[in-house]
């Protein structure tokens, strides 16, 4: 079996899907690994490091795609490259079926096997393959670091002979994987942390990290069977708005992480809420790429509203590409390890396996 990968468009994606450490694992399973030259150069990984562990370095992207039975990427291949994939080849990555429906349908018609790993079920057996969790963890951490870097006051409480500097107050909106890591990071740096989420199950997790959970009066548990947040009722949204309006008046930094899979991000911080925040406050919106959780979020811009900075990037993980690539490559390997029939040396698309059935695009 041959597996390969080419570079993404580096202006929008610096992560890679195969690291030298993971090449060793593929080789031990009996795979031939082919990569485009300079595959990891931008991350400080030389081609020689890949060659030493058994990878083939090719000069032509089309040759990599044509010679690989399994192709692993971060995102969907552009049309000119996807057109080179042939029948019975397998493409694995974050294929975003909600936005790439037509492209994926065309590839399915060509009898190409497509697996989109953001569709993984939230079951124990799939945890080692869970790309959403591994990447969101890093995103939650980096969002705090970025927002603190743009906050022009100290974060921890400091007692000096000249007086006391109070600790910064942080609000995390959405206590999923990214939100919980944001809470933990902000606490480690000395902030006072509050959090809110539509899923009541999050309360215990938030409090275990030292955060204070803000409960909406009469709230229901808005959690899907898969463990994701679902859209709130109008009544819940109104109560949440009232609670946040008062809370935000005393908050210095807000980390927004609220996302609904496959839908536009809900606007949680309305115009009037932001207008009432203290000048000098910072909002980091991790939901920016899906429309944002604030009324003013613009992707890859810092918006200033009456002294309140609102930030949101198209891909915050481009600021942590080495760590993010290491985790992503391990997730992909674990998925392929489960997909691979080691006895017959071929992939086994067993749709009775929930992991395979849920991620296979039909």
N, C-alpha and C positions, 0 to 999 in steps of 0.2 A: 504493500500500500504506500502511496505517495501523498504527502501533505505539503502544502505550500502557503505562502502569504506574500502579499506585496504591500508597499507603503500606502497609507491613506493620503488624502490631500492635506499636506502638513500646515496649510494656512488655517485649517479648522480642526485638525486632529493630529496630535503628536504621539499618541499612544501606539504601541505595537502589540500584536497578538501572540508572538512567539519570542521568548527570551532564551539565551544560551542554556540556562538551567533546565528549561522545559524541552529544549532540543534533545538533551540526554534522555529524558523520560520517553519521548517519542521513539528515539532510536532503540531504547530497551524493549519497546513493544513490537519492534520490527518495522517501523516506518522509515521511509526515505524522506528527508526534509529538504525542501527547496525554497530559497528566499531570494528576493531581488537584491542586487548589490547595494551597499550602503543602507541596508534595512534598519540598523540600529545606530548608525553613526551620529545622528542628532541627539541621541541619548548617551553618547559616550561609549557605545558598544561597537567595536571594530569588526569588520567582516572576518578577520582572522580568529576572533573569539568564537564565532559560529562554526568556522571550519574545523577548529580543534575538537569540538564536541560532535562533529559528524554531519553538519549541514552542507548542502550544496549551494553555492552562491552563483546566481545566474544574472546575466546582464539585461535580459529582455523580459519585461513584465508579462507579455503574452505567452512566452515560453513557460514561465512559472505557472500561469493559469492553465495552460493546455496540458501540462505534464502532471498536474496534481489531481488526484482523485478526491481529496478533501481540501477545500480552500477555507482558511480561517482569517477573518478580518474583524475590525472594530465595527464598522457600519456597512451600509449597502454599497456595493461597487457602483461606480458611475456607468452609464449606459454603454459607452464605448468599450469598457472592460468586461462588463457583465455579458455582453454579446458573444464573448469568446468562451463562455462556459458551455459545455456540451452535455448531452444526455447521460444520466447516471452519475455525473459529478455531484459533489455535495458542497454546499456553501453554508458556513456557520458564522454567526456574528450577532450584532444587535441590528436587525434588519428593519425595524420600525414598520411593521405591517400596516399600522394606521395611516401613515403618510406615504408608504410605497406600495399601496395595494395593487395598482395596475402593473407596475414593474414586476412584482412578485408573481402575480397571476400569469404573466407571460413566461416567466422562468419555469413555473410549475407545468405549464403546457408543453414545455420542451423536455419534461421528465427529469428535471434537476431537483435534487433533494435539498430542501431549504430548512434550516433550523434557526429560529430567532430566540436568543437566550433570555431576552427580557420577559418571555412568556413562561419561564420556568415556574412550576407549581411550588408553593411554599410548604414543602414537606421536609422532614429531617434528612432524608437521603439526598436531597438536592442542595443542601446548604453549601457544600464544597464547590458547587457550580454556580452559585448565586451571584451573578455579575452585578445585579442591582444593589445588593447589600455591600459587596466589596468596594464598589466605586462610590456609593453614597456615603459610606463611612469616611472616606478620604475627603469627599466634597463637604461634609459637615464640619470636619476639622479645618479645612482650608478657608471656608466661609468666615469662620470666627477669626482666624489669623488675618484675613484681608480686611474685615470690618474693624478690627482693633487697630490695624495699621493706619486706617483713615480716621480714627477717633482721636481727637487732639487733647485727650486727658489720660491720666494714669488709669489702669484697670483695677488693681487691688487697692484695698484701703491702706493708706500709709500714714503712720503717726510720726511726726517730726517735731522738733523744737519750735518750728515756725507755725505749727498747726497741723490739723488732720485733713488728709484728702480722703473723701468717702469712696467706697468701692463702686465701680460702674454697675448699673443694673441692666441686665440682658433679658430680652424676651425671645423665646424660640417658638415660632408658630409651626406646629406640625412635629410630633414626636415619633417619627418613624426612625429608620436607621440613621439618616443624615441628622435629624433633629437631636437624637440621643447623643450622637458623637459631638454635636455642637454644644449641648448642655455640659457634657463631661469636659470638653476642652475649655469652655468659658469658666467652669468651676475651678479647674486646675490653675487657671491664670488669675484667680482671685476675685472674679465677678460674683455678684448676687444674681441668681438665675431663676427666671419664671418660665413656664411653658404651658401651651394649650394644644389640645388635639380633640378631634371629634370622636376618637376611640377611647372609651373609658378604661380599656385595658392598659393604656399608656400611663395612667396615673401612678401606678406602683413603680413602673420603670423610671419615670421622671424623678420620683421621690427617692428612689434607691441611689440616684446619682447626685443627690443633694439639691435638686431643683424644687421649686414650689409649683404645684399643678393648679392652674386656674380652671375651675369647674364652672361651666355654664349651667345656670339654674334649670332643673328639670331636664337635663340633657339625656339623650338616648345614646346607645352604643352604635355608632355609625361605622361598622366594620364589616367588610365582605368576608365570605368564607375563606378566601385566599389570604386574609390578613391585611388587605389594603383598605384605605379610607374610601368611603363612598360619599356621594354628594349629600349635603345636609338639606333639611327642609327649610322653608322660608322662615318658619318660627324660630328654629335653631339659629339661623344666620342673624336674625334680628337680635336675639339675646346675646349671641357672641359679639356682635357689633357694639352693643351697649357696654359689655364687660371690657372689651379691648379699648374702647374710647377713653374710659377712665384710667385703665392701666397704662396706656401709652404716654399719658401726661408726665409720668415719672420715670419712663424708660429711656436709657441712653442708646442702647444698641438692640436692633431687632434682626433676627435671622429667620427668614421665611423659607419653609421647605414644603409647603402644602401642594401636593400634586394628586391628580386623579388619572390613573393610567388611560391613555388614549383620548383624553379630553383636554380642552383648554384649562389652564390653571385657574382656580377660583380667585376672584379678587376679594381679599380679606381686609387689607388696609385701605380704607376708602379715603377720598380726598380730604374730607373734614377731619378725619383722625390724624392724618399726617400734618395738617395745618396746625393742630393743637400740640404737636410734639415740641420738645425743647430744641432751640437752635443749637447746632453742634452734634445732634444725634445722628446715628448712622443706621441705615437699613441695608442688609445684604439679602437679595432675593434670588435664592437658588432655583426658583421656578421661572426665571426670566425667559428661558428658551421656549416655554410653553405659554407665554403670554404674561406671566408674572402674577404675584400675589398682591401687588400694590397698584393703585390707580395711575402711577407715574413711571413704572419700570420701563426702561428701554435697554435692549440688549447691548452689552459692551460699552455702556456709557455711564458716567456718574452724573445723575440729575440732582440739582440743588433746588429744593423747595423751601424757601424761607429759612435757609441755614441747615435744613435736614438733607443729608446726602443719601441718595438711593442708588444702589449698585446692583448689577446683575450681568453675568457673563454667559456667552454662548456655550463655553466649555471650560469650567473652572479647573478641570483635571489636566488641562494643558499646562497648568502651573505645578503639577505634581506628576509629570508623565512617567518618570522612572518607577515610582512606587505603584502608580495605577497600572502600569504595564505588567509589573511583576504579579500583581494579584489577578489581573484579567487573564494573563497567560495560564496561570494555574487553574482558574475557573474553566477555561476552554479545554485544557488537558483533561480535567476530571470528567467533563461532559463526554469527550471523545472516548475516554477509557471505558465509560459506561456503554457507549454506542458500539464499541469495537468487539467483534467476535474473535477472541484471541486464538481459538482453536483453528478456525477456518481462515484467519487473516483477512477479514472483510468486515464492512460495517453491517450491523444487523438492525434494521428498522423494525423493531418489535413494538407495535402500537399498543400492546398490552402493558408495556412499561409506561407509567404515567408521565415520567420525565420526557420520554421521546414523543409520546402522543400529544402532549400539551405544547411542545416547542416546534413540532413539525408543521410547516405551512402547507396546507392542502389546497 
